[in-house]
């Protein structure tokens, strides 16, 4: 086997694979660290994230009950559906490894979905609690 800067080609391949595999979690952890700073907290609560997922409220103008579970279902490991029937991939990171790894997508969907459910943007604490809950599910 040929040596590549002190590593065999095989160990270099394993190293590259492990760095690539760790990258989504590193991005998510960096995002959570940023949310902690914004929220002024040391940690997030999975229990509060679960409460946010299941919270129901009536829209002020449309007078219809809304919740995250309206589209995402109460089972984060299951696929959901948008109001027009488009499939939504599972929210649980145990099932959907790419969930919560792209900060731009996370920002986009929190903004859109919090406005739809809560009629306001989610706070950094709510976002962190929600992501924490989704990452603790097995």
C-alpha positions in Angstrom: 0.0 0.0 0.0 1.3 3.5 -0.9 1.9 5.9 2.0 0.2 9.3 1.8 1.8 11.9 4.0 2.3 9.4 6.9 -0.9 7.5 6.3 -1.6 4.5 4.3 -4.1 4.9 1.5 -6.6 2.8 3.4 -6.3 4.7 6.7 -6.5 8.0 4.7 -9.7 6.8 3.2 -11.2 5.8 6.6 -10.1 9.2 8.0 -11.7 11.1 5.1 -14.9 9.0 5.6 -15.1 9.7 9.3 -14.6 13.5 8.8 -17.3 13.5 6.2 -19.7 11.5 8.5 -19.0 13.8 11.4 -19.6 17.0 9.4 -23.5 17.1 9.7 -23.4 16.7 13.5 -20.6 19.3 13.8 -22.7 21.7 11.8 -25.7 21.0 14.0 -23.7 21.4 17.2 -22.3 24.7 16.0 -25.8 25.8 15.2 -27.0 24.8 18.7 -24.1 26.6 20.2 -25.1 29.8 18.3 -28.7 29.4 19.5 -27.5 29.0 23.1 -25.6 32.3 22.8 -28.6 34.1 21.2 -30.9 32.7 23.9 -28.5 33.3 26.7 -28.8 29.8 28.1 -26.3 27.0 28.9 -28.5 24.2 27.6 -31.7 23.3 26.0 -34.7 21.2 27.2 -35.8 18.2 25.1 -39.0 18.2 27.3 -39.8 21.8 26.2 -39.1 20.9 22.6 -41.6 18.0 22.9 -44.2 20.5 24.3 -43.6 22.9 21.4 -44.1 20.0 18.9 -47.4 19.1 20.4 -48.7 22.6 21.4 -52.0 23.4 19.7 -53.4 26.9 19.1 -56.2 28.5 17.2 -55.1 30.8 14.4 -56.2 34.4 15.1 -57.8 35.0 11.7 -58.5 31.6 10.1 -59.9 30.3 13.4 -58.5 26.8 12.7 -56.4 24.8 15.2 -52.8 24.5 14.2 -49.8 22.6 15.6 -46.5 21.3 14.3 -48.2 17.9 14.4 -50.8 19.2 11.9 -48.3 18.4 9.1 -45.5 16.5 10.8 -47.6 14.1 12.9 -47.1 13.4 16.6 -44.6 10.7 15.7 -41.3 12.5 14.7 -40.1 9.2 13.2 -43.0 9.2 10.7 -43.3 11.1 7.4 -45.9 13.9 7.4 -47.8 15.7 4.7 -48.2 19.4 3.8 -51.7 20.8 3.5 -51.5 20.2 -0.2 -50.4 16.6 0.2 -46.6 16.8 -0.3 -44.7 14.3 1.7 -42.5 15.7 4.5 -39.5 13.6 5.6 -39.4 12.5 9.3 -38.3 15.1 11.8 -36.4 12.7 14.1 -32.7 12.8 13.4 -32.5 9.1 14.3 -34.5 8.4 11.2 -33.5 11.3 9.0 -29.8 11.9 9.5 -29.8 15.1 7.3 -32.4 16.8 9.4 -31.1 19.9 11.2 -27.7 19.8 9.6 -28.1 22.7 7.1 -28.4 26.0 8.9 -30.0 27.8 5.9 -32.7 25.1 5.6 -33.2 25.1 9.4 -33.7 28.9 9.4 -36.0 28.8 6.4 -38.3 26.1 7.8 -38.4 27.5 11.4 -39.3 30.9 10.0 -42.1 29.5 7.8 -43.5 27.0 10.2 -43.4 29.1 13.3 -45.2 31.9 11.4 -47.8 29.3 10.3 -48.3 27.7 13.7 -47.5 30.5 16.2 -48.1 33.6 14.0 -44.6 34.7 15.0 -41.0 33.6 14.6 -39.7 31.1 17.1 -37.3 32.3 19.7 -33.7 30.9 19.7 -34.6 29.0 22.9 -37.7 27.4 21.2 -35.5 26.4 18.2 -32.8 24.9 20.4 -35.3 23.0 22.6 -37.1 21.7 19.5 -33.8 20.5 17.8 -32.6 19.0 21.1 -35.8 17.0 21.4 -35.5 15.8 17.8 -31.9 14.7 18.4 -32.7 12.8 21.6 -35.2 10.4 20.0 -34.0 6.9 19.3 
